[in-house]
Amino acid sequence: MTHPFTNPITEDDIANYLGNTPDFFERHAELLATVHLTSPHSNRAVSLQERQAEMLREKIKALEHRIMDMIRNGNENVILSDKLLRWARGLFLAADPLRLPGQIADEIAQHFSVPQVGIKVWGVAPEFADADFAQGVSEDAKLFASSLMEPFCGVNTGFEAVNWLPNPLAATSLAILPLRSGPVGSTAPALGLLVLASPDAQRFSSTMGTDFLARIAELASAALARLR
């Protein structure tokens, strides 16, 4: 015969019983008034009802913070979209193709507060072949650009493209955007490379999303089609 204390009742047994017996406290309502817990906000004991009220207030506060974060992110996205549209409008209005690469870099720096921006384009029409933006790109850099199926973000480890920036030594984190005909992710060879740089190591981290950068690359690539 099994002794009644061979398998003593555990806390899990009690929790399972109460969870499976929802009418227990209806039949023993007086127990609720006698249960006291320690408040996480002080050392005093509080009733179960008061502790439940505290938990509800904490959940409400957490939900309020999440709603505020959503509103803030929504506002930031609207501002970012507006900047992207104004930048794209400037590209549409550009009259001189020869100045277009410089305009792309300058306006990205201005609209999106990027400390340094560099750009190179290759395979251009003969009348643009002697421009600065079409010079000084090695075959290795072109192959690297074509190998990128999406923008690269991360720390500066000595990429050739860093030398296209006004101040290479101040480039700690980078976003490298391949420029090509068609959408980002296509297998078409790259026709250029955009380099965004910051002295802040976290500005272009390897964990950040690249969807917005991909849109920038697509718009810049479409505008630069006039050089080919």
N, C-alpha and C positions, 0 to 999 in steps of 0.2 A: 504494500500500500504506500502511495506517495505521500510524504509528509507535507502538510500545507505550507511549510516555510521553505521547502526545497527550491521553489521558484517564486521568490517574493515579488510583489507588485512593484513595477517600476513607474517612473514619471511618464514614460511613453505609453504604458498601459492606461494610466489615468487620463492622459491627453486623448488617446484613441477612444476611450469610453465616453468622455465628455463630447468629443467631436461627433460620435455616432449616436449620442443621446441628447438631441437638442432641447428636449423638454425637461431635462434634469433641473435647470435653474427655475423653470416655471413651477415645478413641484417643490423646489426648495429656495424660493425667492429670498428668504431671510438670510441666506448665506452671502448674497451679494453685498449686503450692508456690512457684513463682518470682515470682508476681504479688504486688506490694506496693502498697498505696494509703496515702494520707495520712489519718490519723484526723481526723475533724472536731472531736474533743475534745482533741487535742494536735498537736504538729508531728511526732510520730514516725511512721514507716512501719509499717503493719500488714499482715498477710497477708490475702489475699482472704477466707479463711474467717473470720478475726477481724472483718473489715469487715462481712461478711454477718451475723455474730452481733450486732454493734453495731446494724445496721439492724433486725434482728428485735427487739432489746430496745427500740429506739425505737418500733417499731410496736406492741409490746405495751403500752408506757407510754401511747401515744396512745389505744389501745383502752380501757385502764383509766380514763383521764380521761373518755372518752366515756361509759363505763358509770356512773362516778360522777355525771356531769352528768345522765344519764337517771334515776338513782336520786333525785338531789336534786330534779329537776323533778317526778318522780312524787310525792315527799313533799310538795312545795309545792302540787301540784294537789289532793292529798287534804286538806291543811289548808284550802285555799281553798274546796273543795266543802263541807267541814264548816261553815265560816263562813257560806256561802250558805244551807245548810239551817237553821242556827240563826236566821239573819235571817228566812228565810221563815216559820219557826215563829212568830216574834214577830208577823209580819203576820197570820197566821191567828188568833192569840189576841187581837188588838187588839179591844177592845170598843167604843171610842168613835170613830166615823168622823171626827168633827171634829178629833181629835188625830192621825189617821193620817198625813197628809203630813209633819207635824213628826217623828213617830216614824220614818218611812221615812228622812228625812234624818239624824236623830240616830244611828240604828243603822247606817246605811252608814258614817258617820264613825267610829263606835266599832268595828265589826267589821272594816272594811277599811282602817283607819288613813288615812282621807282627811281632810286638814286642814280643808277647808270644803265644805259641801254645801248647795245651795239647791234649792228646788222650788216650782213654781207649777202650778196646775190650773185649767182653765176649763171652761165648759159644765156646771157643777155644778148640783145641785138647789137650789131657792130657799132652803132652810134653811141652805145652806152658802155662799151667794153673798157674804155680808159678811165672811167669814173672810179673814185676811191672805193665805193661800195662793191665794185666788181673785181678788186685787186686784193692780193695777199691772202688767198685761201688755198691751203694745201689739198692734195688729193685725199689725204687721210681725213681731213676735216669734212670734205664733201661726202666721203663714205660713211663717216660717223653720223652726219646729218641724215643721210638716207636710211640709216639703220634705226633711227628713232621713229617709232610708230605713234608716240605721244610725247608731250613735253616732258623733259627731264627736270626734276627739282632736287637740289641737294647741295652739299658743301663743295667749294671750289677745290678740286684736286689737280689743278694745272691744265685745264682744257685750253686748247689753242685759241678758242673763241674769246677767252678772257682778254687776250691781247688786243682785241678790237675795241675794248672799252677805254674811255678817257683816262681812268685811273685803275689799272689792273690790280694794284696792291690793295685797294680798298674793297675788292670783291670777295666776300666771305661766303655768301650763299648765292646760288645761281638758279635761274630758270632758263633752260635752253629749249627754244621752240623751233622745230623743223618747219620749213616753209615748202609747200609742194602744191601742185595742181590737184584739185579735189579735196575732200575732207581729210582731217587728221586721221591717221590709221590706214590710209590707202597705201598701196605698195609702189606708187609712182616715185621715181627718184626725187630727192629734195632739190629745190631750185635756190634755196637760201637758208639762212639761219638767223634767228633773233636771239639775243642774249640779254637777259634782265639780271641785274646784280645788285646786291645790298651788302653793307658792312654788318648787318644783323644776321647772325647765324640761323635764326629761326624764321626769317622772312620767307625764304623759299626752302622749306624743310622737305625731306623725302616722304613725309607722311601726308602732305597736303593734297587736296584734290586738284586735278588739272583741267577740269571741264572748262572753266573760264579762260584759262590760258590757251586751250585748244581753239576756242572761238576767236581769240585775238590772232592766232596763227592763221586760221582760215580766212579772216578778213584781210589780213596783211598780204597773204598769198594771192588772193583775188585782185587786190589793188596792184600788186607788182606784175601782174600778167601784161601790163602795158609796156614793160621793159623787154619783152621777149619777141 
